[in-house]
Amino acid sequence: MERLKERVAHIGQYAVTLLKWMVLGGVIGLVGGIIGSLFHIGVDTATQVRLAHSWVLYLMPVGGLAIVGLYRLTKTEGKGTNDVIASVHFGEQVPGLLVPVIFVSTVITHLCGGSAGREGAALQIGGGIGYQAGRLLRLGEKDLPLATLCGMSGVFAALFGTPLTATVFALEVISVGVLYYAGLVPCLTAALTGYLVSVLMGVPPTRFTVTVPGLEVRTMLLVMVLALLCAVVSILFCRGLHGVERLLKRTLKNPYLRVAVGAAVLIGLTLLTNGDYNGAGMEVIGRAIAGQADPWAWVWKLLFTAITIGCGFKGGEVVPSFFVGAAFGCVAAGWLGLPAGFGAAMGLVSVFCGAVNCPLASIILSVELFGSGDLLYFAMACSISYLISGYCGLYSSQTILYSKLRAEFINVRTHE
């Protein structure tokens, strides 16, 4: 009888945990979905205003100064995605003010024409929401990181319309080589809730139509070559962003001067180009997947993004990595004899994978963006890009627990 009671109590513990995290994941996903949708609407509105009024570009120095001042006023200088990742690793605090500050700063960046995305900011917004919700609900130190991951998943899914990718990405990006399986139910619940809320609020999910060739040995070999090239591009992307940021901080120590000079350079570069490299660049990504891309578009986008983020504007690096990958893949496909749109799709997921070190999330992303036709091509491309990109990465607080070269525990951070 005692054994039966123990068994029932044991099963009940799992049931209570399931119920707890479905409720908490749903609540965090609901809040994250609402704020994430408002964030999407804000960025989209800012972009439309900039496109309708070209003179807004010249307000970029003012916008940059406002962003630097806002971070200094709220004492959140230097806070970003790395701090959200560190909070999961080490239990460090995520400032509550980070959520409204990154929200407003990213909208200002897009309004003025800075080259940045949204998903990186979404991780900060979501992580901040999840962390603060966990504190409000008095979750223990073992549960608080899961609440943070829930917020990341919920806002990511709301913004991009990819709930499965949002779930796996949040679990995978923290510690490469190990998944936080305990977070699977809460993160999936939060992601699904956030996604459904975004649909109800009129945020369209991101989807592309691409023709995938049938499975053939020759095509697979060409995809492998393309993945190798994309891995190199992902290294250039990460090194470029970090290198320019270090250079600007070393040469222009005053943050107000740094952002003003960066804004002036971006205005000059915009006048030299056609405006394709301002903002997130989703339209250019769509054109690349349709088979049209300027040969140097990926280089220009890398430069614009590196200066934007490096000088002090805010936003994400994920969509710029999509842009760089899609534009490069479209061009490289022509060299290899692959369909241009197919090459762009391969480039998008491959460069993203190499930049964030998340092969499983990247493979799932290919399904949610492009459909599941001949998934093996995308799986092979992501696998090769993950390996060849080495220990580079966008997030310096990201931990790589297991070697990419052998079955060995290494526990290093990216760039070490």
PEFEN-V447152 format. One record per helix or strand of 3 or more residues. SS is the DSSP state (helix for helix, strand for strand). FROM is the first residue (numbers start at 1). TO is the last residue. Records with the same first field share a line. If there is no record, write none. Layout:
SS->FROM-TO / FROM-TO
//
This chain:
helix->2-52 / 54-73 / 81-90 / 97-112 / 119-136 / 141-160 / 163-174 / 181-200 / 217-251 / 255-272 / 282-289 / 297-311 / 318-336 / 340-356 / 359-370 / 375-388
strand->399-402 / 409-413
//
